[in-house]
Amino acid sequence: MSDLLAPLFEPLQIGPLRLKNRIVMAPMTRNFCPGGVPGEDVAGYYRRRAEGETGLIITEAVGVDHPAALGEAGIGESDLPHLYGERALAGWRRVVEQVHGAGGLIFPQLWHQGPMRRQGTGPNPDVASMRPSGLWGPAGGLTSSPEDYVQSQLLPTKPMSERDIEEVIAAYARSAVHVRDCGFDGIAIHGGHGYLIDTFLWNVTNQRSDAWGGSRRERSRFAAEVVRAIRRAVGPEMPILMRFSQWKQQDFKAKLAHSPAELEEILLPIADAGVDVFDASMRYFNRAEFPDQPGADAVLNLAGWARKITGRLAMTVGGVGLNNGMYDSNKQGGAQASDNLQLLVERFARGEFDLVGVGRSLLQDPDWARKVRLGEAFEPFSNDALKVLT
Ligand SMILES: Cc1cc2nc3c(=O)[nH]c(=O)nc-3n(C[C@H](O)[C@H](O)[C@H](O)COP(=O)(O)O)c2cc1C
């Protein structure tokens, strides 16, 4: 291993867990779970990432135990996994067993699609989608979603009732118990990308005048209550990681916070509720979040700010080992391998973040982490890799 990359191979303790290195497989939806059930192929896919020395695996997003959690993925796909029912839970137990057998650690990413769910699809097509204020998002936002989907989602629907909110929070807690019972090592929560939790955080989709809306701090209440309910369900030890993002699929240019002070209003209530790690989703890790800040803070990325503001662990993600971001690789058919790890390690060595999320590079190549350790060349990423479980 080169001295330069050695810091990425320092172990890290998260509560009772010891990660052997800082490389984390980022959550990636794969659509390979017929009927919501992960099979032996999915278990093998995750096992190979553990064999390849990945420090921690976060699974594809998994629907929580709520009837409106999942629709189709958005563009006519389905086969999204869920985390309830004997068959799916048996499938997940097998995934965990395979990963543990290869010496790995694994968290599932709990998911409720909220407004992004394509209405009338998924396991319960008759159930209405859950939207904080009945809104999908803005018309005319910068999005890569197909126009017919956007048009069909723009019609306002009924805002979530107090009862809806209670039921969704209870669904997260039930699913968290399943996570523990399946033997997972921790819990990841999808709080970004314009899905349910994020649309409570975002003023464009949360225009509520009750206790679930208002200021940034008040809009954080739903996320905090979800975390609190999960924490109560699994006890004080199990690590909880939460993903958040400025960008939304409804509008890539959206922002929850325009300054560190605004980010603090959002993240502190969620940290206090019991999050151990913030997973700050960016498309490019090497971008400063608030470049007008004085001194060394000017270069910090979103994960750096999450760490500085909350004092919790933070994970960065976005283009590690590749020359473009995920939406660009969708358009261009793939990405070239990039030697940007030096830039990554410079940030890491300054203490900006604790963990490094790796998406497409690990989707393409199960041995990516080992190759980093051995200094071997990376493969380019091809969209063909999306069609199979390598
Ligand atoms: C095929 C694919 C599926 C994804 N699915 C999810 C998901 O289920 N949950 C999530 O939070 N992010 C998802 N993402 C985003 C990744 O977790 C990651 O943040 C993104 O790909 C940037 O990392 P990369 O540049 O290393 O690929 C997905 C990305 C890809 C490429």
Ligand as a Chemical Component Dictionary entry (heavy atoms), coordinates in Angstrom:
data_LIG
# 
_chem_comp.id                   LIG 
_chem_comp.type                 NON-POLYMER 
_chem_comp.pdbx_formal_charge   0 
_chem_comp.three_letter_code    LIG 
# 
loop_
_chem_comp_atom.comp_id 
_chem_comp_atom.atom_id 
_chem_comp_atom.alt_atom_id 
_chem_comp_atom.type_symbol 
_chem_comp_atom.charge 
_chem_comp_atom.model_Cartn_x 
_chem_comp_atom.model_Cartn_y 
_chem_comp_atom.model_Cartn_z 
_chem_comp_atom.pdbx_ordinal 
LIG C1  C1  C 0 -27.301 2.593 -9.823 1  
LIG C2  C2  C 0 -27.339 3.546 -8.662 2  
LIG C3  C3  C 0 -28.332 3.401 -7.703 3  
LIG C4  C4  C 0 -28.371 4.259 -6.603 4  
LIG N1  N1  N 0 -29.316 4.044 -5.621 5  
LIG C5  C5  C 0 -29.248 4.755 -4.471 6  
LIG C6  C6  C 0 -30.066 4.398 -3.355 7  
LIG O1  O1  O 0 -30.816 3.401 -3.370 8  
LIG N2  N2  N 0 -29.961 5.157 -2.235 9  
LIG C7  C7  C 0 -29.132 6.242 -2.161 10 
LIG O2  O2  O 0 -29.086 6.916 -1.127 11 
LIG N3  N3  N 0 -28.319 6.575 -3.205 12 
LIG C8  C8  C 0 -28.342 5.842 -4.321 13 
LIG N4  N4  N 0 -27.449 6.112 -5.333 14 
LIG C9  C9  C 0 -26.405 7.134 -5.133 15 
LIG C10 C10 C 0 -25.109 6.497 -4.604 16 
LIG O3  O3  O 0 -25.268 6.026 -3.288 17 
LIG C11 C11 C 0 -23.931 7.502 -4.605 18 
LIG O4  O4  O 0 -24.230 8.561 -3.720 19 
LIG C12 C12 C 0 -23.664 8.055 -5.986 20 
LIG O5  O5  O 0 -23.612 7.034 -6.949 21 
LIG C13 C13 C 0 -22.365 8.844 -6.006 22 
LIG O6  O6  O 0 -21.286 7.990 -5.751 23 
LIG P1  P1  P 0 -20.303 7.498 -6.972 24 
LIG O7  O7  O 0 -19.934 8.752 -7.696 25 
LIG O8  O8  O 0 -19.187 6.819 -6.266 26 
LIG O9  O9  O 0 -21.106 6.588 -7.831 27 
LIG C14 C14 C 0 -27.418 5.290 -6.468 28 
LIG C15 C15 C 0 -26.432 5.428 -7.454 29 
LIG C16 C16 C 0 -26.376 4.564 -8.516 30 
LIG C17 C17 C 0 -25.256 4.707 -9.526 31 
# 
loop_
_chem_comp_bond.comp_id 
_chem_comp_bond.atom_id_1 
_chem_comp_bond.atom_id_2 
_chem_comp_bond.value_order 
_chem_comp_bond.pdbx_ordinal 
LIG C1  C2  SING 1  
LIG C2  C3  SING 2  
LIG C2  C16 DOUB 3  
LIG C3  C4  DOUB 4  
LIG C4  N1  SING 5  
LIG C4  C14 SING 6  
LIG N1  C5  DOUB 7  
LIG C5  C6  SING 8  
LIG C5  C8  SING 9  
LIG C6  O1  DOUB 10 
LIG C6  N2  SING 11 
LIG N2  C7  SING 12 
LIG C7  O2  DOUB 13 
LIG C7  N3  SING 14 
LIG N3  C8  DOUB 15 
LIG C8  N4  SING 16 
LIG N4  C9  SING 17 
LIG N4  C14 SING 18 
LIG C9  C10 SING 19 
LIG C10 O3  SING 20 
LIG C10 C11 SING 21 
LIG C11 O4  SING 22 
LIG C11 C12 SING 23 
LIG C12 O5  SING 24 
LIG C12 C13 SING 25 
LIG C13 O6  SING 26 
LIG O6  P1  SING 27 
LIG P1  O7  DOUB 28 
LIG P1  O8  SING 29 
LIG P1  O9  SING 30 
LIG C14 C15 DOUB 31 
LIG C15 C16 SING 32 
LIG C16 C17 SING 33 
# 
